[in-house]
Amino acid sequence: MTFAITTNPLTSAREPRGISPRPPFGTFVGEPKGLASQAGFFLFVLVNAVVFIRPTELIPALQNWPVYSALLFLTLVVSLGPVLRQLSWRSLVENPITACVIGFLAAAILSNLGHLRLHQAAGTGIEDSRLLIFYLLLVALVNTPGRLRTFLCCLAAFACVQIVLALLQQYHVVDLAALRPIEEQQDALAHGEVITRYRICGTGIFHDPNDLGVLAATAIAICLYLLGEAVSRRGRSRWIGAPICLAALGLFGRALLLTQSRGAFIAMLAGIATFSVARIGWIKSVLVAIFVLPLIHFAFTGRQANINVHRTTAQLRLGLWSKSLAQFFHSPLLGIGQGRLASVIGQVAHNSFLHGFTETGFFGGTFFLAAFVLALWGMVARTPDARELFGLRACVLAMVAAWVAGMLSLSRSYVPPTFLILGLAAAYLNLAARDPDRPRVRLSVRLALGMAGLSVVYLCGIYVFVHRFHGG
């Protein structure tokens, strides 16, 4: 598989190490200009506060208010110019992640149109248009290293609020219906007693232990980055910032433990390992792992650390993967239609990438898979020369790795946080593209063929895996 990676053709003279003051067309859209840009960024932060904290579920008086849609529309109006510039052909060539996002959401709409389900297609179009606007706003507005740092701090704060509320519910400090934990019955003991286990949940799209756990795993990557930034500073910032980051790490770790989610545990390991390698390199990371892994194993015992494909939970998910593959082969080009898999097989696929292939077909699934592959590849390809981007690269790369690991056991193909992760990767790559010496992945026929080949490899791999380990 080959990638079309070229250096920046529009910069002539070599400039000092760091960030070039004039990026080429399409690589750095929406440069901050005046009050409108600042207002747009502020409004977009509020949009994310609504996504993560879900005030409409916590405050009964707001239940019938379209807070998210209203804020999203208002932010779009304020930032319409930078958003529209991302849709030009030259910008899409320079930003293949954006092209893949558009392709996936278009394929989701066509998956219902192709089967003449017009009503479902209309509903899909409305939902997917909001996801696209959310993604485009992020890439347009998070367009400086300072804004990216600020936005990451806000995301960590929103995750803290979500998790603190879940912990308060767990310890009976508050009692909110939107936060009540999931009850699961463990195997009966020898004398017949059944033990009920409570797994904490958040609100809204995080009202599932697995989702809340993956959120905590992703937020841990942000805290590691902020901790490193705080330690590297001198004076009061170090003594205030470092303890706050350590406390947040403990909070997220405790929440992840109480979710009892194996997928979230794997996501945490993927995020920490990726952050460590990106920040300090392979050799030092191996040395750190020698001391850290025993501590993690000691802290996360029981259900989470017991990862076995032959256990009941794993076998149930492999069964869903098998049924999803059967549905994909039944309608490989257009898919069975967005939102239909649960009604056809009884549950979602519990694998976001397979879910995308099954519901939107080969082309839609390829766009979705390619978006994350390009996000990871673009950041792995080369370490930035600018110091201010070095830590940000490790943080965003770890967030993408943690989220991808979580999506391998969850179906979260059409939720805002998934497109937030893609948007963060695209925003970082736009910033890194301002370095004239940094290669960049561009949209091309060779890239498209490579992504199609990767999709075939993925589908064959999951087919072999299911038939090798699924017992039923």
C-alpha positions as CSV (number, residue, x, y, z in Angstrom):
1,M,0.0,0.0,0.0
2,T,1.4,3.4,-0.9
3,F,0.6,6.8,0.3
4,A,1.0,10.1,-1.6
5,I,3.3,12.0,0.7
6,T,4.8,15.2,-0.6
7,T,6.6,18.2,0.8
8,N,5.0,21.6,0.6
9,P,5.3,22.8,-3.0
10,L,4.3,26.4,-2.3
11,T,7.2,27.3,0.1
12,S,10.4,28.3,-1.6
13,A,13.1,29.5,0.8
14,R,13.8,27.5,3.9
15,E,12.4,29.3,7.0
16,P,13.5,29.0,10.6
17,R,12.5,26.0,12.6
18,G,9.0,26.3,14.0
19,I,5.7,27.4,12.3
20,S,5.7,29.1,9.0
21,P,3.8,32.5,9.0
22,R,2.1,31.9,5.6
23,P,0.6,28.4,5.1
24,P,-0.3,27.3,1.6
25,F,-3.9,27.3,0.5
26,G,-6.0,24.6,2.1
27,T,-3.6,23.6,4.8
28,F,-4.6,26.1,7.5
29,V,-8.1,27.3,7.0
30,G,-9.8,29.9,9.2
31,E,-6.9,31.8,10.6
32,P,-8.1,33.8,13.7
33,K,-9.2,37.3,12.6
34,G,-11.0,39.6,15.0
35,L,-14.0,39.3,17.2
36,A,-15.9,36.8,15.0
37,S,-13.2,34.2,15.3
38,Q,-12.9,34.5,19.0
39,A,-16.7,34.4,19.4
40,G,-16.9,31.3,17.2
41,F,-14.3,29.5,19.3
42,F,-16.0,30.4,22.5
43,L,-19.4,29.2,21.2
44,F,-17.8,26.0,20.0
45,V,-16.4,25.3,23.5
46,L,-20.0,25.7,24.7
47,V,-21.2,23.3,22.1
48,N,-18.8,20.7,23.5
49,A,-19.8,21.5,27.1
50,V,-23.4,20.5,26.0
51,V,-22.1,17.3,24.3
52,F,-20.1,16.1,27.3
53,I,-22.1,17.4,30.3
54,R,-25.6,17.0,28.9
55,P,-27.4,19.7,30.9
56,T,-30.7,18.9,29.2
57,E,-30.7,15.5,31.0
58,L,-29.5,16.9,34.3
59,I,-32.0,19.8,34.4
60,P,-35.6,18.7,33.8
61,A,-36.6,22.2,32.7
62,L,-34.2,22.0,29.7
63,Q,-35.4,18.7,28.4
64,N,-37.4,20.1,25.5
65,W,-34.9,22.8,24.6
66,P,-32.8,22.1,21.5
67,V,-29.7,23.5,23.2
68,Y,-27.1,21.6,21.2
69,S,-28.7,22.3,17.8
70,A,-29.2,26.0,18.6
71,L,-25.6,26.5,19.8
72,L,-24.3,24.5,16.8
73,F,-26.3,26.7,14.3
74,L,-25.2,29.9,16.0
75,T,-21.5,28.9,15.9
76,L,-21.9,28.0,12.2
77,V,-23.4,31.4,11.4
78,V,-20.5,33.2,13.2
79,S,-17.9,31.0,11.5
80,L,-19.4,30.3,8.1
81,G,-16.5,31.6,6.0
82,P,-13.8,29.3,7.5
83,V,-16.2,26.3,7.4
84,L,-17.0,26.8,3.7
85,R,-13.3,27.2,2.7
86,Q,-12.8,23.6,3.9
87,L,-15.2,22.3,1.2
88,S,-13.2,23.6,-1.8
89,W,-11.5,20.9,-3.9
90,R,-7.9,22.1,-3.1
91,S,-8.6,22.1,0.6
92,L,-10.0,18.6,0.4
93,V,-6.9,17.4,-1.4
94,E,-4.7,18.9,1.3
95,N,-7.0,17.4,4.0
96,P,-8.0,13.8,3.1
97,I,-9.4,13.2,6.6
98,T,-12.1,15.8,5.8
99,A,-12.7,14.2,2.5
100,C,-13.2,10.8,4.2
101,V,-15.6,12.3,6.8
102,I,-17.7,13.8,4.0
103,G,-17.6,10.5,2.1
104,F,-18.6,8.4,5.0
105,L,-21.6,10.6,6.0
106,A,-22.7,10.8,2.3
107,A,-22.5,7.0,2.1
108,A,-24.6,6.7,5.3
109,I,-27.4,8.8,3.6
110,L,-27.1,6.8,0.4
111,S,-27.4,3.6,2.3
112,N,-31.0,4.3,3.0
113,L,-31.7,6.1,-0.3
114,G,-30.4,3.2,-2.2
115,H,-33.1,1.0,-0.6
116,L,-35.8,3.6,-1.2
117,R,-36.2,4.3,2.5
118,L,-36.8,8.0,2.0
119,H,-38.1,8.8,5.5
120,Q,-35.0,7.2,7.1
121,A,-32.7,8.9,4.6
122,A,-34.2,12.3,5.5
123,G,-33.6,11.6,9.2
124,T,-30.1,10.3,8.5
125,G,-29.4,13.5,6.5
126,I,-30.3,15.8,9.3
127,E,-28.3,13.9,11.9
128,D,-25.3,13.5,9.7
129,S,-25.3,17.1,8.6
130,R,-25.0,18.1,12.3
131,L,-22.0,15.7,12.7
132,L,-20.4,17.2,9.6
133,I,-20.9,20.8,10.8
134,F,-19.5,19.8,14.2
135,Y,-16.4,18.4,12.6
136,L,-15.9,21.3,10.2
137,L,-16.3,23.8,13.0
138,L,-13.6,22.1,15.1
139,V,-11.1,22.1,12.2
140,A,-11.9,25.7,11.3
141,L,-11.8,27.2,14.8
142,V,-9.1,25.1,16.6
143,N,-6.4,26.6,14.4
144,T,-3.5,27.7,16.6
145,P,-1.4,25.8,19.1
146,G,-2.8,28.0,21.8
147,R,-6.4,27.2,20.9
148,L,-5.6,23.5,20.6
149,R,-4.2,23.6,24.2
150,T,-7.1,25.6,25.5
151,F,-9.6,23.2,23.8
152,L,-7.8,20.2,25.3
153,C,-8.0,21.7,28.7
154,C,-11.7,22.3,28.3
155,L,-12.3,18.7,27.2
156,A,-10.5,17.5,30.3
157,A,-12.6,19.8,32.4
158,F,-15.8,18.6,30.8
159,A,-14.8,14.9,31.3
160,C,-14.1,15.7,34.9
161,V,-17.6,17.1,35.4
162,Q,-19.1,14.0,33.7
163,I,-17.0,11.6,35.8
164,V,-17.4,13.5,39.1
165,L,-21.2,13.3,38.7
166,A,-21.0,9.6,38.0
167,L,-18.9,9.1,41.1
168,L,-21.2,11.2,43.3
169,Q,-24.1,9.0,42.1
170,Q,-22.0,5.9,42.9
171,Y,-21.4,7.0,46.4
172,H,-25.0,8.1,46.9
173,V,-24.2,11.8,47.3
174,V,-26.7,12.6,44.5
175,D,-29.5,10.6,43.0
176,L,-30.2,11.4,39.3
177,A,-32.1,9.1,37.0
178,A,-29.7,10.0,34.1
179,L,-26.7,8.8,36.2
180,R,-28.0,5.6,37.7
181,P,-25.5,2.7,37.3
182,I,-26.0,-0.4,35.3
183,E,-26.8,-3.5,37.4
184,E,-25.3,-6.8,36.4
185,Q,-25.6,-10.1,38.1
186,Q,-22.5,-12.2,38.6
187,D,-22.4,-16.0,38.5
188,A,-24.2,-17.7,41.3
189,L,-22.0,-18.8,44.2
190,A,-21.8,-22.4,45.3
191,H,-24.6,-22.0,47.8
192,G,-26.9,-20.3,45.3
193,E,-26.4,-16.6,46.2
194,V,-26.3,-14.2,43.3
195,I,-24.1,-11.1,43.6
196,T,-25.2,-7.9,41.9
197,R,-22.5,-5.7,40.5
198,Y,-23.0,-2.0,39.8
199,R,-21.0,-0.4,36.9
200,I,-21.0,3.4,36.9
201,C,-22.4,5.4,33.9
202,G,-22.5,9.0,32.8
203,T,-25.2,10.9,31.1
204,G,-26.4,10.9,27.4
205,I,-24.1,9.1,25.0
206,F,-21.9,8.1,28.0
207,H,-24.8,6.3,29.8
208,D,-22.9,3.1,29.3
209,P,-20.0,1.9,31.4
210,N,-18.0,1.1,28.3
211,D,-18.5,4.6,26.9
212,L,-17.7,6.3,30.2
213,G,-14.6,4.2,30.5
214,V,-13.3,5.1,27.1
215,L,-13.9,8.7,27.9
216,A,-11.8,8.4,31.0
217,A,-9.1,6.6,29.0
218,T,-9.0,9.3,26.4
219,A,-9.0,12.0,29.1
220,I,-6.0,10.4,30.8
221,A,-4.0,11.2,27.6
222,I,-4.8,14.9,28.0
223,C,-3.9,14.8,31.7
224,L,-0.5,13.2,30.9
225,Y,0.2,16.0,28.4
226,L,-0.9,18.8,30.8
227,L,1.2,17.2,33.5
228,G,4.3,17.2,31.3
229,E,3.6,20.9,30.4
230,A,3.2,21.8,34.1
231,V,6.4,20.0,35.2
232,S,8.4,21.7,32.4
233,R,7.5,25.2,33.6
234,R,9.0,27.1,36.5
235,G,7.5,28.9,39.4
236,R,3.8,28.9,40.5
237,S,2.5,27.1,37.4
238,R,4.4,24.0,38.2
239,W,3.2,23.8,41.9
240,I,-0.4,24.5,41.0
241,G,-0.7,22.7,37.6
242,A,1.1,19.4,38.5
243,P,-1.1,18.5,41.6
244,I,-4.3,19.3,39.7
245,C,-3.2,17.0,36.8
246,L,-2.2,14.2,39.3
247,A,-5.6,14.5,41.0
248,A,-7.4,14.4,37.6
249,L,-5.4,11.3,36.7
250,G,-6.5,9.6,39.9
251,L,-10.1,10.6,39.3
252,F,-10.1,9.2,35.8
253,G,-8.3,6.0,36.9
254,R,-10.8,5.4,39.7
255,A,-13.8,6.0,37.3
256,L,-12.3,3.6,34.7
257,L,-11.9,1.0,37.4
258,L,-15.5,1.3,38.5
259,T,-16.8,0.9,34.9
260,Q,-15.3,-2.6,34.9
261,S,-15.0,-2.2,31.2
262,R,-12.4,-4.4,29.5
263,G,-12.6,-2.4,26.3
264,A,-11.9,0.8,28.2
265,F,-8.9,-0.9,30.0
266,I,-7.4,-1.8,26.6
267,A,-8.1,1.8,25.4
268,M,-6.2,3.1,28.5
269,L,-3.2,0.9,27.8
270,A,-3.2,1.9,24.1
271,G,-3.4,5.6,25.0
272,I,-0.7,5.5,27.6
273,A,1.7,3.4,25.5
274,T,1.2,5.6,22.5
275,F,1.7,8.8,24.5
276,S,4.9,7.4,26.1
277,V,6.4,6.3,22.8
278,A,5.6,9.6,21.1
279,R,6.9,11.7,24.0
280,I,10.0,9.9,25.1
281,G,10.7,7.2,22.5
282,W,10.7,3.4,22.4
283,I,13.7,2.6,24.6
284,K,12.7,4.9,27.5
285,S,9.1,3.7,27.1
286,V,10.1,0.1,27.6
287,L,12.1,1.0,30.7
288,V,9.1,2.9,32.1
289,A,6.7,0.0,31.3
290,I,8.8,-2.3,33.5
291,F,7.8,-0.3,36.5
292,V,4.4,1.0,35.4
293,L,2.8,-2.2,34.1
294,P,3.0,-4.1,37.5
295,L,1.3,-1.1,39.2
296,I,-1.5,-1.1,36.5
297,H,-1.9,-4.9,36.9
298,F,-2.2,-4.5,40.7
299,A,-4.7,-1.7,40.4
300,F,-6.9,-3.2,37.7
301,T,-7.6,-6.7,38.9
302,G,-10.7,-8.9,38.5
303,R,-13.0,-8.5,35.5
304,Q,-11.2,-5.8,33.6
305,A,-7.8,-7.5,33.6
306,N,-9.3,-10.9,32.7
307,I,-9.2,-10.6,28.9
308,N,-10.1,-13.9,27.2
309,V,-11.8,-14.4,23.9
310,H,-13.3,-17.7,25.1
311,R,-15.3,-16.0,27.9
312,T,-19.1,-15.5,27.6
313,T,-18.9,-11.7,26.9
314,A,-16.3,-12.1,24.2
315,Q,-18.2,-14.9,22.6
316,L,-21.4,-12.9,22.5
317,R,-19.6,-10.1,20.7
318,L,-17.9,-12.4,18.3
319,G,-21.4,-13.8,17.5
320,L,-22.5,-10.2,16.8
321,W,-19.5,-9.7,14.5
322,S,-20.4,-12.9,12.7
323,K,-24.0,-11.8,12.1
324,S,-22.8,-8.3,11.0
325,L,-20.4,-9.9,8.5
326,A,-23.3,-11.9,7.1
327,Q,-25.4,-8.8,6.7
328,F,-22.4,-7.0,5.0
329,F,-22.0,-9.8,2.5
330,H,-25.8,-9.7,1.8
331,S,-25.5,-6.0,0.8
332,P,-21.8,-5.2,0.3
333,L,-22.0,-2.0,-1.8
334,L,-24.7,0.2,-0.3
335,G,-24.9,-1.6,3.1
336,I,-28.2,-2.4,4.9
337,G,-28.8,1.3,5.8
338,Q,-27.7,3.5,8.7
339,G,-29.5,2.7,11.9
340,R,-30.8,-0.7,10.8
341,L,-28.3,-3.2,12.1
342,A,-29.8,-3.3,15.7
343,S,-33.2,-4.1,14.3
344,V,-31.9,-6.8,12.0
345,I,-29.6,-8.8,14.4
346,G,-31.0,-7.6,17.7
347,Q,-28.0,-5.5,18.8
348,V,-25.3,-3.2,17.3
349,A,-22.1,-4.8,16.0
350,H,-20.0,-3.8,19.0
351,N,-17.2,-2.8,16.6
352,S,-17.5,0.7,15.1
353,F,-15.6,-0.2,11.9
354,L,-17.5,-3.4,11.2
355,H,-20.7,-1.5,12.0
356,G,-19.8,1.1,9.4
357,F,-19.1,-1.4,6.8
358,T,-22.3,-3.3,7.5
359,E,-24.6,-0.3,7.5
360,T,-23.0,1.9,4.8
361,G,-21.4,-0.7,2.6
362,F,-17.8,-1.1,1.4
363,F,-17.3,2.5,0.3
364,G,-18.8,4.0,3.4
365,G,-16.8,1.6,5.6
366,T,-13.6,2.4,3.7
367,F,-14.1,6.1,4.2
368,F,-14.6,5.6,7.9
369,L,-11.6,3.3,8.4
370,A,-9.4,5.5,6.2
371,A,-10.2,8.6,8.2
372,F,-8.6,7.0,11.4
373,V,-5.8,5.4,9.5
374,L,-4.9,8.8,7.9
375,A,-5.1,10.5,11.3
376,L,-2.7,8.0,12.9
377,W,-0.4,7.8,9.9
378,G,-0.2,11.6,9.5
379,M,1.0,12.1,13.1
380,V,3.3,9.1,13.1
381,A,5.0,10.0,9.8
382,R,7.4,12.6,11.3
383,T,8.0,14.4,14.6
384,P,7.4,18.1,14.3
385,D,10.3,20.5,14.6
386,A,8.3,23.2,16.5
387,R,8.6,22.6,20.2
388,E,5.1,23.8,20.9
389,L,3.7,21.0,18.6
390,F,5.8,18.2,20.1
391,G,3.7,17.7,23.2
392,L,0.4,18.3,21.3
393,R,1.4,15.6,18.8
394,A,1.8,13.0,21.6
395,C,-1.5,14.0,23.2
396,V,-3.6,14.0,20.1
397,L,-2.0,10.8,18.9
398,A,-2.7,9.1,22.2
399,M,-6.3,10.2,22.2
400,V,-6.8,8.8,18.7
401,A,-5.2,5.5,19.6
402,A,-7.3,5.2,22.8
403,W,-10.5,6.0,21.0
404,V,-9.7,3.6,18.1
405,A,-9.0,0.8,20.7
406,G,-12.3,1.6,22.4
407,M,-14.2,1.5,19.1
408,L,-13.0,-2.0,18.4
409,S,-15.5,-3.2,21.0
410,L,-18.2,-0.5,20.7
411,S,-20.4,0.8,17.9
412,R,-19.9,4.6,18.0
413,S,-19.8,5.5,14.3
414,Y,-22.3,8.3,14.4
415,V,-21.7,10.2,17.7
416,P,-20.0,13.7,18.1
417,P,-17.1,12.5,20.2
418,T,-15.9,10.2,17.3
419,F,-15.8,13.1,15.0
420,L,-14.3,15.3,17.7
421,I,-11.3,12.8,17.7
422,L,-11.0,13.0,13.9
423,G,-11.3,16.8,14.0
424,L,-8.5,17.1,16.6
425,A,-6.2,15.0,14.4
426,A,-7.1,17.1,11.3
427,A,-6.6,20.3,13.3
428,Y,-3.2,19.2,14.5
429,L,-2.1,18.1,11.0
430,N,-3.1,21.5,9.7
431,L,-0.9,23.1,12.3
432,A,2.0,20.8,11.5
433,A,1.6,21.5,7.8
434,R,2.8,25.0,8.4
435,D,6.3,23.6,8.8
436,P,7.7,23.8,5.3
437,D,9.9,20.7,5.8
438,R,7.1,18.4,7.0
439,P,5.7,15.8,4.5
440,R,1.9,15.7,4.2
441,V,-0.5,13.0,3.1
442,R,-2.6,14.2,0.2
443,L,-5.7,12.9,-1.5
444,S,-4.9,11.0,-4.6
445,V,-5.9,8.0,-6.7
446,R,-3.0,5.9,-5.2
447,L,-4.2,6.9,-1.7
448,A,-7.7,5.8,-2.5
449,L,-6.6,2.5,-3.9
450,G,-4.4,1.9,-0.9
451,M,-7.3,2.6,1.5
452,A,-9.6,0.2,-0.5
453,G,-6.9,-2.4,-0.2
454,L,-6.6,-1.8,3.5
455,S,-10.4,-2.3,3.9
456,V,-10.2,-5.6,2.1
457,V,-7.4,-6.7,4.5
458,Y,-9.4,-5.5,7.5
459,L,-12.5,-7.4,6.4
460,C,-10.6,-10.6,5.7
461,G,-8.8,-10.3,9.0
462,I,-11.9,-9.9,11.1
463,Y,-13.6,-12.8,9.1
464,V,-10.7,-15.1,9.9
465,F,-10.6,-13.9,13.5
466,V,-14.3,-14.6,14.0
467,H,-14.2,-18.1,12.4
468,R,-11.1,-18.9,14.4
469,F,-12.3,-17.9,17.9
470,H,-16.1,-17.9,17.8
471,G,-17.3,-21.1,19.3
472,G,-21.0,-20.9,18.3
